[in-house]
Amino acid sequence: MNNTNQPHLSDILTHLGEDRKNYFQAISPPVIQSSNFAFPDLAAFREAFSDELENHVYSRGNNPTVEILRKKLAALEGTEDALVFSSGAGAIAAAVIGNVKAGDHVVCQQGPYSWTAALLRKFLSRFEIEHTFVDGTDIQHIEAALRPNTTVLYLESPNTMTYECQDLAACAALAKARGIVTMIDNSYSSPIYQNPAAFGIDIVLHSGTKYLNGHSDVVVGVLCGSKTMVKKIFESELMTLGGILSPHDAALVIRGLRTLPLRLLRSDESAKWLIGKLDGHEKVERIWYPFHPSFPQLELAKRQMRGCGGLFSVKFKTDSMEKMEAFIHRMERFLMAVSWGGHESLIIPTIGFYNIPGRVAPPMPWQFVRFYIGLEDPEWLWEDLERAMEELS
Ligand SMILES: *Cc1c(COP(=O)(O)O)cnc(C)c1O
C-alpha cells in the first residue's frame, strides 16, 4: 500500500526515523549493541509484549538501530513498513515461504537470481510447493501459467544479467483479481529508480548488499510491504527462522543510504558514457541495457523506471575462446567478481562458468560479459577496457 504523503528523499535520508533527542543529539545514530531490553515495571513489560515489532523486547525482534533503517527503507519504497534480514536470500525466502503452504503453486519470472530459482526448485519442492517459470515479458504467458492453487506471483524486473522486464501494473492487476500475492526483486533499480508498490505490487524485496549499502562490506536483505504483510512475516518467518540483521550492520547500511542517490547517479552516468563508447565498436556484437535503443522492452522500461544504474552486458565479437580469455585477463582496473552495487567496477564473464565440475554454465554465449560500473573515473575505466579489447583482434 502506498503512503499518500511521500516524504522528500532528502528528509528520508537525513532525518526520518532518527530521534536524536534520545541519544545526545548525535548526528549519527548509535549502534545499540544489545540483545536485550529491560522493563522498568510490569506495565512496561506488558506494553512491550503487546507488540514486539513496535516495542523493544529482544533484538531478534526489534532493535532501535535496525528500526531506524526499517523506517527509511519503507519510506524509500513508499510502503507502510519494512523488515531487514541477514541477506537478500533471507528476505526472498521469508517473503515466499510466508505466502505458501503445502499444495500451493508459485509462478516465477524465468531466469531470476540463481538462489531464488534454487529456493523454488530444490527447497520448496520438498514441501509439496509447486512452481512454474514463465517468460514474463508477455503478460499472457503469466496469465496462462496461473492455476487455482497459485498463491504467489514472483517477479524480477529487470533481472541482473539480460534485464528482461515484466509489466508491473498489469501483473498486479491480474494477481489482485485472483487473490494472488505479488512480489518483486527490485535490487536492479533500487528505490531510487523504480517503486513497484506504486504499480500495486504487494512485496518489494532487495539485496541491500548491492546499491543500498553500496560499499561491498555488508550482506543484507530488505522486505517492504503493508503493515499487515510485514507483521505477518515478522511473527512467522523472521522470528522463527531468525535471519536477522545485526545492529552494527544496520548502522553501516544507514550510512550507505546517505549517499544512495549520489552513487546511483554517478554509476548511471558513467555506465551510459561507457555504453556510448562501446556502441558501434568493431569488437562489440550486442549490448544489453534497459534504456538502450536496441532493448526490446525499451518503452516498458522507460514507463516503469526512472534510470538504470551501473549494470549492463556486452557480447564481444570473437570466434576464439583463447582471445576471449586473454581479453578478460588483460583488464586490470575492473575486478572480476560477483555481486555489484559497490564503489568498485566489476566484470563477470560467462566463460568463467565453463569447466567447473558439476556446474552448468549460464545460457548466455561465452563472449558475454556482465559489467558493473562503480564510482571510479569512467575515462580511466575506458582506458583499461579499450586496451584489453586489443586482445580480441
Ligand atoms: C545478490 C542478489 C540477491 C541475493 O542477495 P544476497 O544479499 O546476496 O543474499 C538477490 N537478488 C539479486 C538480483 C541479487 O543481485
The ligand as a Gaussian input file, in Angstrom:
#p B3LYP/6-31G(d) Opt

LIG

0 1
 C       22.760000     -10.542000      -4.824000
 C       21.341000     -10.719000      -5.240000
 C       20.429000     -11.421000      -4.450000
 C       20.835000     -12.141000      -3.179000
 O       21.164000     -11.240000      -2.187000
 P       22.213000     -11.587000      -1.018000
 O       22.255000     -10.316000      -0.270000
 O       23.499000     -11.954000      -1.700000
 O       21.648000     -12.730000      -0.265000
 C       19.113000     -11.475000      -4.861000
 N       18.711000     -10.892000      -5.991000
 C       19.554000     -10.216000      -6.795000
 C       19.046000      -9.593000      -8.040000
 C       20.908000     -10.111000      -6.442000
 O       21.741000      -9.459000      -7.252000

